[in-house]
Amino acid sequence: MRIDKYLKVSRLIKRRAVANEACDQGRITVNGRVVKASYDVKEGDVMEIKLGERVIRVRVVNVAEHVLKNDASSLYEVIN
């Protein structure tokens, strides 16, 4: 699954267009590398998302096309 779609499905970023823009601006890194929106997300990837002053680090636990709102957080685990 593309990283921009994963960020939307997991609800880490609200809209896919915003996720795509964040990738274009170099604010998304996976395993220490800046990635484009077309990057293919795999289980075990460590993602760092820079949103303004906040930095969110998560590990991909599951990749699913569709999840319910309540289950979205089961796709990743937050790392500090």
DSSP file (Angstrom, degrees, kcal/mol; ACC not computed):
  #  RESIDUE AA STRUCTURE BP1 BP2  ACC     N-H-->O    O-->H-N    N-H-->O    O-->H-N    TCO  KAPPA ALPHA  PHI   PSI    X-CA   Y-CA   Z-CA
    1    1 A M              0   0    0      0, 0.0    40,-2.8     0, 0.0     2,-0.0   0.000 360.0 360.0 360.0 140.5    0.0    0.0    0.0
    2    2 A R  B  >  -A   40   0A   0     38,-0.2     4,-2.4     1,-0.1    38,-0.2  -0.332 360.0-123.4 -64.5 148.2    1.2    3.5   -0.8
    3    3 A I  H  > S+     0   0    0     36,-1.6     4,-2.5    34,-0.5     5,-0.2   0.855 109.4  55.6 -66.0 -34.9    2.4    5.5    2.2
    4    4 A D  H  > S+     0   0    0     33,-1.3     4,-1.2     1,-0.2    -1,-0.2   0.901 111.4  44.2 -65.3 -38.2    0.0    8.4    1.5
    5    5 A K  H  > S+     0   0    0     32,-0.3     4,-3.0     2,-0.2     5,-0.2   0.898 111.6  53.6 -70.4 -39.8   -3.0    6.0    1.6
    6    6 A Y  H  X S+     0   0    0     -4,-2.4     4,-2.8     1,-0.2     6,-0.3   0.916 106.1  52.7 -60.4 -43.3   -1.7    4.2    4.7
    7    7 A L  H  <>S+     0   0    0     -4,-2.5     6,-1.9     1,-0.2     5,-1.6   0.859 113.7  44.0 -62.0 -35.0   -1.4    7.5    6.6
    8    8 A K  H ><5S+     0   0    0     -4,-1.2     3,-1.0     3,-0.2    -2,-0.2   0.936 114.0  47.9 -73.5 -48.2   -5.0    8.3    5.7
    9    9 A V  H 3<5S+     0   0    0     -4,-3.0    -2,-0.2     1,-0.3    -3,-0.2   0.888 114.9  46.1 -61.4 -39.6   -6.4    4.8    6.5
   10   10 A S  T 3<5S-     0   0    0     -4,-2.8    -1,-0.3    -5,-0.2    -2,-0.2   0.546 109.3-128.7 -80.2  -6.3   -4.5    4.7    9.8
   11   11 A R  T < 5S+     0   0    0     -3,-1.0    -3,-0.2     2,-0.3     3,-0.2   0.744  72.2 127.8  63.1  26.7   -5.8    8.2   10.5
   12   12 A L  S   <S+     0   0    0     -5,-1.6     2,-0.4     1,-0.3    -4,-0.2   0.819  84.6  26.7 -74.0 -32.6   -2.3    9.5   11.3
   13   13 A I  S    S-     0   0    0     -6,-1.9    -2,-0.3    -9,-0.1    -1,-0.3  -0.996  84.1-136.7-129.1 137.4   -3.1   12.2    8.8
   14   14 A K  S    S+     0   0    0     -2,-0.4     2,-0.3    -3,-0.2    -1,-0.1   0.871  81.6  29.7 -65.9 -42.9   -6.7   13.2    8.1
   15   15 A R     >  -     0   0    0      1,-0.1     4,-1.9    -4,-0.0     3,-0.1  -0.915  67.9-132.8-125.1 148.5   -6.7   13.5    4.3
   16   16 A R  H  > S+     0   0    0     -2,-0.3     4,-2.7     1,-0.2     5,-0.2   0.863 108.2  57.0 -64.5 -36.6   -4.7   11.7    1.6
   17   17 A A  H  > S+     0   0    0      1,-0.2     4,-2.1     2,-0.2    -1,-0.2   0.889 107.8  47.9 -62.3 -38.6   -4.0   15.0   -0.2
   18   18 A V  H  > S+     0   0    0      2,-0.2     4,-2.3     1,-0.2    -1,-0.2   0.888 111.8  50.1 -68.5 -39.4   -2.4   16.3    3.0
   19   19 A A  H  X S+     0   0    0     -4,-1.9     4,-1.9     2,-0.2    -2,-0.2   0.902 110.5  50.1 -64.2 -41.3   -0.4   13.1    3.4
   20   20 A N  H  X S+     0   0    0     -4,-2.7     4,-2.1     1,-0.2    -2,-0.2   0.908 111.0  48.9 -62.8 -43.1    0.8   13.4   -0.2
   21   21 A E  H  X S+     0   0    0     -4,-2.1     4,-1.8     1,-0.2    -2,-0.2   0.892 107.9  54.0 -63.6 -41.7    1.8   17.0    0.4
   22   22 A A  H  <>S+     0   0    0     -4,-2.3     5,-2.5     1,-0.2     6,-0.4   0.888 109.3  48.8 -61.5 -39.3    3.7   16.0    3.6
   23   23 A C  H ><5S+     0   0    0     -4,-1.9     3,-1.5     1,-0.2     5,-0.2   0.919 109.3  52.0 -65.4 -43.6    5.7   13.4    1.6
   24   24 A D  H 3<5S+     0   0    0     -4,-2.1    -1,-0.2     1,-0.3    -2,-0.2   0.828 108.7  51.5 -62.3 -31.8    6.5   15.9   -1.2
   25   25 A Q  T 3<5S-     0   0    0     -4,-1.8    -1,-0.3    -5,-0.1    -2,-0.2   0.423 116.2-114.4 -87.4   0.8    7.8   18.4    1.4
   26   26 A G  T < 5S+     0   0    0     -3,-1.5    -3,-0.2    -4,-0.2    -2,-0.1   0.752  78.3 127.1  76.8  24.6   10.1   15.7    3.0
   27   27 A R      < +     0   0    0     -5,-2.5    23,-2.4    -6,-0.2     2,-0.5   0.428  56.2  73.2 -93.8   1.0    8.3   15.5    6.3
   28   28 A I  E     +B   49   0B   0     -6,-0.4     7,-1.8     7,-0.3     2,-0.4  -0.968  58.9 179.0-117.9 125.0    7.8   11.8    6.2
   29   29 A T  E     -BC  48  34B   0     19,-2.4    19,-2.7    -2,-0.5     2,-0.4  -0.958  11.6-162.0-122.7 146.2   10.7    9.4    6.8
   30   30 A V  E >  S-BC  47  33B   0      3,-2.9     3,-1.7    -2,-0.4    17,-0.2  -0.992  79.3 -13.6-127.1 123.2   10.7    5.6    6.9
   31   31 A N  T 3  S-     0   0    0     15,-3.2    -1,-0.1    -2,-0.4    16,-0.1   0.856 132.0 -51.3  53.2  38.6   13.6    3.7    8.5
   32   32 A G  T 3  S+     0   0    0     14,-0.4     2,-0.4     1,-0.2    -1,-0.3   0.432 117.4 107.2  85.0  -0.1   15.6    7.0    8.5
   33   33 A R  E <  S-C   30   0B   0     -3,-1.7    -3,-2.9     0, 0.0     2,-0.3  -0.912  72.4-119.3-114.9 138.9   15.1    7.8    4.8
   34   34 A V  E     -C   29   0B   0     -2,-0.4     2,-0.3    -5,-0.3    -5,-0.2  -0.572  40.5-161.1 -70.1 134.0   12.9   10.5    3.3
   35   35 A V        -     0   0    0     -7,-1.8    -7,-0.3    -2,-0.3    -9,-0.2  -0.825  14.6-124.3-121.8 158.1   10.2    8.9    1.1
   36   36 A K    >   -     0   0    0     -2,-0.3     3,-1.8     1,-0.1   -33,-0.3  -0.474  38.8-100.1 -89.8 168.7    7.9    9.9   -1.7
   37   37 A A  T 3  S+     0   0    0      1,-0.3   -33,-1.3   -17,-0.2   -34,-0.5   0.722 120.2  62.0 -63.1 -21.5    4.1    9.3   -1.6
   38   38 A S  T 3  S+     0   0    0    -36,-0.2    -1,-0.3   -35,-0.1   -18,-0.0   0.459  73.0 129.3 -85.9  -0.1    4.5    6.2   -3.7
   39   39 A Y    <   -     0   0    0     -3,-1.8   -36,-1.6     1,-0.1     2,-0.7  -0.287  62.4-124.2 -56.9 136.4    6.6    4.4   -1.2
   40   40 A D  B     -A    2   0A   0    -38,-0.2   -38,-0.2   -37,-0.1     2,-0.2  -0.770  23.8-139.0 -89.4 113.1    5.3    0.9   -0.5
   41   41 A V        -     0   0    0    -40,-2.8     2,-0.3    -2,-0.7    22,-0.0  -0.489  22.2-173.3 -75.0 136.5    4.6    0.4    3.3
   42   42 A K    >   -     0   0    0     -2,-0.2     3,-1.7    20,-0.0    18,-0.2  -0.914  34.4 -90.2-127.0 155.8    5.6   -2.9    4.9
   43   43 A E  T 3  S+     0   0    0     -2,-0.3    18,-0.2     1,-0.2     3,-0.1  -0.401 112.9  31.5 -62.5 138.7    5.0   -4.3    8.3
   44   44 A G  T 3  S+     0   0    0     16,-2.8    -1,-0.2     1,-0.3    17,-0.1   0.243  83.3 138.5  95.6 -12.6    7.9   -3.5   10.7
   45   45 A D    <   -     0   0    0     -3,-1.7    15,-2.9    14,-0.1     2,-0.6  -0.392  48.2-139.3 -63.8 141.8    8.7   -0.1    9.0
   46   46 A V  E     - D   0  59B   0     13,-0.2   -15,-3.2    -3,-0.1   -14,-0.4  -0.937  22.4-164.9-106.4 119.0    9.5    2.7   11.4
   47   47 A M  E     -BD  30  58B   0     11,-3.2    11,-2.5    -2,-0.6     2,-0.5  -0.820  12.2-163.1-108.2 140.0    7.9    6.0   10.3
   48   48 A E  E     -BD  29  57B   0    -19,-2.7   -19,-2.4    -2,-0.4     2,-0.5  -0.990   9.1-168.9-123.0 123.4    8.6    9.5   11.5
   49   49 A I  E     -BD  28  56B   0      7,-2.9     7,-2.8    -2,-0.5     2,-0.7  -0.952   7.4-157.3-117.6 121.8    6.0   12.1   10.7
   50   50 A K  E     + D   0  55B   0    -23,-2.4     2,-0.6    -2,-0.5     5,-0.2  -0.878  15.9 173.0-101.8 113.4    6.9   15.8   11.3
   51   51 A L  E >   - D   0  54B   0      3,-2.4     3,-1.8    -2,-0.7     2,-0.3  -0.882  64.2 -62.1-120.7  96.7    3.7   17.9   11.7
   52   52 A G  T 3  S-     0   0    0     -2,-0.6     0, 0.0     1,-0.3     0, 0.0  -0.500 119.4 -15.4  64.7-124.5    4.7   21.5   12.7
   53   53 A E  T 3  S+     0   0    0     -2,-0.3    -1,-0.3    -3,-0.1     2,-0.2   0.683 122.2  90.7 -82.6 -20.1    6.5   21.2   16.0
   54   54 A R  E <   -D   51   0B   0     -3,-1.8    -3,-2.4    -4,-0.0     2,-0.4  -0.529  55.9-165.7 -81.9 142.8    5.3   17.7   16.7
   55   55 A V  E     -D   50   0B   0     -5,-0.2     2,-0.5    -2,-0.2    -5,-0.2  -0.993   5.2-164.8-126.2 123.6    7.2   14.6   15.6
   56   56 A I  E     -D   49   0B   0     -7,-2.8    -7,-2.9    -2,-0.4     2,-0.5  -0.937   1.0-166.2-111.9 125.1    5.3   11.3   15.7
   57   57 A R  E     +DE  48  79B   0     22,-0.6    22,-3.3    -2,-0.5     2,-0.3  -0.951  17.0 167.8-110.9 125.8    7.3    8.0   15.5
   58   58 A V  E     -DE  47  78B   0    -11,-2.5   -11,-3.2    -2,-0.5     2,-0.5  -0.958  29.8-138.5-135.5 153.3    5.3    4.8   14.8
   59   59 A R  E     -DE  46  77B   0     18,-2.7    18,-2.0    -2,-0.3     2,-0.4  -0.950  29.9-120.4-109.1 131.3    6.0    1.2   13.9
   60   60 A V  E     + E   0  76B   0    -15,-2.9   -16,-2.8    -2,-0.5    16,-0.3  -0.582  36.3 170.1 -72.8 122.4    3.8   -0.3   11.2
   61   61 A V        +     0   0    0     14,-2.4     2,-0.3    -2,-0.4    15,-0.2   0.768  64.5   6.6-101.0 -36.7    2.1   -3.3   12.8
   62   62 A N        -     0   0    0     13,-1.8     2,-0.5   -20,-0.1    -1,-0.4  -0.990  57.0-146.5-148.8 149.8   -0.5   -4.1   10.1
   63   63 A V        +     0   0    0     -2,-0.3     2,-0.3    -3,-0.1   -20,-0.1  -0.980  29.5 163.6-121.6 118.2   -1.4   -3.0    6.6
   64   64 A A        -     0   0    0     -2,-0.5     3,-0.1     1,-0.1    -2,-0.1  -0.991  38.4-140.3-137.4 143.2   -5.1   -3.1    5.7
   65   65 A E  S    S+     0   0    0     -2,-0.3     2,-0.4     1,-0.2    -1,-0.1   0.894  90.7  18.3 -67.6 -41.6   -7.1   -1.4    2.9
   66   66 A H        +     0   0    0    -56,-0.0     2,-0.3     2,-0.0    -1,-0.2  -0.997  66.2 166.2-136.7 134.4  -10.1   -0.6    5.1
   67   67 A V        -     0   0    0     -2,-0.4     2,-0.1   -58,-0.1     5,-0.1  -0.983  37.1-106.3-140.8 154.1  -10.5   -0.3    8.8
   68   68 A L    >>  -     0   0    0     -2,-0.3     3,-0.9     1,-0.1     4,-0.8  -0.398  37.4-107.9 -73.9 158.7  -13.2    1.1   11.1
   69   69 A K  G >4 S+     0   0    0      1,-0.3     3,-0.8     2,-0.2     4,-0.4   0.882 119.7  50.6 -54.7 -42.9  -12.4    4.3   12.9
   70   70 A N  G 34 S+     0   0    0      1,-0.2     3,-0.3     2,-0.1    -1,-0.3   0.746 112.4  47.2 -69.7 -23.5  -12.1    2.6   16.3
   71   71 A D  G X4 S+     0   0    0     -3,-0.9     3,-1.7     1,-0.2    -1,-0.2   0.462  82.9  95.4 -97.4  -2.3   -9.6    0.0   14.8
   72   72 A A  G X< S+     0   0    0     -3,-0.8     3,-1.6    -4,-0.8     4,-0.2   0.854  78.7  58.5 -59.5 -37.1   -7.4    2.5   13.0
   73   73 A S  G >  S+     0   0    0     -4,-0.4     3,-0.9     1,-0.3    -1,-0.3   0.634  90.8  72.1 -71.0 -11.4   -4.9    2.7   15.9
   74   74 A S  G <  S+     0   0    0     -3,-1.7    -1,-0.3     1,-0.2    -2,-0.2   0.575  83.7  70.7 -77.8  -7.1   -4.3   -1.1   15.6
   75   75 A L  G <  S+     0   0    0     -3,-1.6   -14,-2.4    -4,-0.2   -13,-1.8   0.648 109.4  19.3 -81.0 -15.0   -2.4   -0.6   12.4
   76   76 A Y  E <   -E   60   0B   0     -3,-0.9     2,-0.4   -16,-0.3   -16,-0.2  -0.955  63.9-138.3-148.2 163.6    0.5    1.0   14.2
   77   77 A E  E     -E   59   0B   0    -18,-2.0   -18,-2.7    -2,-0.3     2,-0.3  -0.998  28.3-121.3-127.2 136.2    2.2    1.4   17.6
   78   78 A V  E     -E   58   0B   0     -2,-0.4     2,-0.4   -20,-0.2   -20,-0.3  -0.545  25.2-160.9 -77.8 134.5    3.7    4.7   18.8
   79   79 A I  E      E   57   0B   0    -22,-3.3   -22,-0.6    -2,-0.3    -1,-0.0  -0.924 360.0 360.0-114.4 140.4    7.4    4.7   19.7
   80   80 A N              0   0    0     -2,-0.4    -1,-0.1   -24,-0.1   -22,-0.1   0.404 360.0 360.0-103.9 360.0    9.0    7.3   21.9
